[in-house]
Amino acid sequence: MSRAAYDLNGKVVLITGGNGGIGAATGRELLTRGARLVVADVDSETPQRSAAIDPNRVLGCVADVRDQSSLDQVVAQAVDRYGRLDIVVANAGLLAEAATLRNTPATDVAATLAVNVMGVVNTVAAGMEEVIRNRGQVVLISSVYAFINGMGNIPYAMSKAAVEQLGRGLRIELADHGASVLTAYFSLVDTNMIHHRVDQDDLVTELFGTLPKPLVTRVTPTSAAIAIANGLQERSPRVIYPARWRPLSGLRGLIGPPLDAHFASNRRTLDILARLDVRAHSRADSNGT
């Protein structure tokens, strides 16, 4: 479809997990570009928090992305309030404590996939007809974990690879309707979720220490939000940020196998994973990023 500039002024945008992290930053950035927001979050204070930002241009709704019906109600409220819905940002997600798959309860794998995969599917399904009607856009928050080795948090990496495939297929399915899909791939974004699951976990810090430093340099939620907003205005099919990750995505078939072989024989990496293998595992940590 056409890549003509897409004017965000007046557009109505639904963001799931919109109270914090990338979601909140994206909402703020889109407001500066003239959009109107619908924030959906499990937090019971979401309506009050949204009204405090702008009672006329931000509608807050309580919803659980695992529940399709609750998202259908959010879309209905958005249309009732603004008369339309143009863009859906499937941002809600969670990250479990680092662990080997051997040490991860099946219920925790299911919990991660329920939010990070089915929650995204439910969000897209709820907004699909409005997006098509208004020749709008869908934004999917994937991750560089869609194409790098997910050792230490395989369920999260699985979920982000699934989101990537959803974006690729949906982009083609919506093309003839004049709607488009933007898939966003970020490295470490400096959010509360990362502070909790990375900064406060010595083993994860050690594991990231086995990667080249430029690849684990963090980006701010604001810079990620700007990348999303720019991608929307350009109707880009994807945003990979920081840009240094683009070659790894494009050459994953060539770079991935030797990197995997390196990690499989790296004593430091294997020692860290061995310690993760015996560590007690806790429940997944939810945060709207």
N, C-alpha and C positions, 0 to 999 in steps of 0.2 A: 504494500500500500504506500501511499504518498508519505514522504518524510518531511512535508511542509511543516513550518513552525506551528506549534500547538500552543495557543494562548490559554494560560491558566486562569486568567482573570474571570471571575464569576463561576468557575467550575466547582462542582461539589465533589469532595474527596472523602471517602471512607477509609479510615486507618484503624486496623485492629491492633491491640496492644499499644495504644496511642498515648499512654500516660507517661512513658519514660523512654530512655534510650533513643534509638534511631527513630522510633515512632513519634515521640514528642518533638524531636528536632526537625523531623520532616514536616510535621504540622506547622511549626513556627515558620519554617522557610516558605511553605506554600501560602500561608497567610500573608506574608510580605509580598507575594506575587499575585495577590488578589483572589485567591481561592477561598471557598467556604468549606468548613470541616465537619465531619461526623466522626467522633472518637468513640470507638467501641473497646471496652476493657472489662475484665472481671472485677476490678475494684469497684466496690459499692459507692464510692465517692466520685465516680467519674462524671455524673451530671453536674455536680457542684464545682468540680475542678474545671470542667470545660466552660461553664458559665462565667467563672472568674476570669478566664482568658478573654472572652468576648461573647456576651450573651446573644448577640445577633448573628455572629458568623461561625460560632462553634457549638455544635450539638453533641452532648455527651450521653452515651447509652451504655448500660451494663449488659454485657454479653459474654458468653463462653464460646470460643471458636470450636470447641468440640461438639457443640449443640447447634445443628443446622437451623433449627426453628428459631433460636434466639437471634441468629444473624439475619434471618428472613424478617424478623420484627424490626431490627435496626434499619434495614433497607427501607421497609415500609415507613418508618418514622422519618427517614431522610427525605423520601419522596413527598411525604405529607408536609414536611417543614419547608423544603426548598423547591419542590416540584420536579426534581430530577436527581440523578446520581451519575457522575461522569467517570470517576476514577476510583478503583478499589485497590488499596495497598494492604496486602496480606503480610503483616509485620509480626504478629504475635508469635512468640516462640519460647522455647526453654532449653536450658543446657544442664545436663546432669553432672554430678561430680565425676571427675576423671576416674576411670576404672577400665580394666580389661573386660572383654566380653564374657570371659569365663567367670568373672566376679560381679557381673551385672545381673540382677534378678530380671527374669523375663517380663515381670510387671513394669519395671522401669523402662525397658526397651519399648514396651507398648505405650507407656505414658508419653515418652518422647515422640514417637510416631503419631500418636493421637493428636498432639498439638501441632507439631512441625510439618506433618504431612496432611492428615485429614483435616486439621484446622485450616490449612491453606486451601484445600479443596472446598471445604464448606464455605469459606469466605468468597472464593471465586464464584461458586455456584449461586450464592445468595445475590451477588451483584451482577451476574452475567447478563440478564435481560436488559437491565438499565444501561450497562456499558455498551451493549450492542445497539440499543435504541438511540443512544447519544453519540455513537461512533467514538467511544471513549477509550480508556486504557486500563489495563491490569498491571499492578506492580507486584512482583514476587521477590521476597528477600531470601536469596540463596546465600552462598558463602564460598570462599576459596576452598573450603572443605568439600565442595562438590567435586574437586579435581586433585586434591592432595591427599596423602595417606591419612586415614582417620584413626591411627593407632592411639589408644588411650581414651577415645570417646567415639567408638564406632557408630552407635545409634545416631548421634548428632550428624556425623558425616554422611551416613545413609540418608538421613532426612533431607539434607541439603542437596545431595545428588538427585533425590526424587523431585525436589522442587525445580531443579534445573530441567529435568525431563518434562515436567508439567509445563514449564514455560516454553520449551521448544515446540512441543506438540500443539499447545493452545494457540501459539502465535500463528501457526498455519491454519488452524480451524477457524480463527476469527478474522483472518485476512480478507475474506470475501465479504465480511460484514462491515468493513471499514473501521474495525476496532483493532487495537494492538496490545502487545505484551512487552513489558520491560522487566528483565530479570537482573537483579542487582547482586553482585558478588563483592563482598568486603572481606578484608583481613581482620585483624583484631580491632574492634571499635571500643573506645574507652568508655564503657558503660558500667553500671552497677553490677550487672550480671558477670562481666569479665573481672571486675574487682573481686567479686565473691568467689568465682570458680577458678580464677587463674592466680590473681595476686595473693590470695590467702591460702594457696595450695603449693607447698614447696616442691612437690613432685612434678606438678604441671610446669612450674617455673623451670625446673631442671630439664624437662622434656622439650620445652620450647628453646632452651639453651642449646639443643643439638641442631637447631636450624640456623641458616645464615641470618645474621642480625637484620639486614635490610628487609627480610621477609616478615619479621615479627614486629616491625616498627608500627606503633598504633596510629590510628586516625581518630579524629574527634567525631562525635555524633553530628555536629554541625556540618563538618566537611562531607560526611556521608549523605546528609540531607540535601546539601547543595548538589551533589552528584546525581541524586535521584531527581530533584526538581529540574536540573538541566536536561537529564535524559528524557523526562516527560515532555519538556518543551520541544525537544528535537525528535520525539517519537523514536528514540533509539531502541533497538531490540535488547540491548544489554548495557550494563555499566559495570566495569571492573575497576575497583578502586582500593588501594593506590594502583596507578598505571603499571608499576613494576611487575604486577602479577599477570599482566596480559600475555607475555610470552609463555609463561608456564601453563596458562589455559590453552593457548593456541597449539603448543607443542607437547601437550600432556601425554600423547601416545608415545613420544620419543623420550621425554624426560622422566615420566613416571616410573617405568620399569627399572632403570638404573638407580633411581632414588630409593625405590622400594628395596632393591638388592643391597644398597648401602646401609639402610636402616636395619635390615635383617642380619647384617654381619657386624654392626657397630656395637661394641661391648658396652659403651656408655648408655646407649639407647636401650639395649636389652636389660641392663641392670635396673634402669628406672621402671621399665615395664614389669619386671619381676617384683618390684616392691609394690606397684599398683595391683598386681595380681593377688596379693595377700592382704591388701588393706580392706577394712570394713567399708561397705558401700552404703551411702545414704540416698535419700530421695532426690528426684530432680528438682532443680531450682528454676522457677518460672520468672521470666522478665520479658517485657515487651520489646525484644530485639530480635 
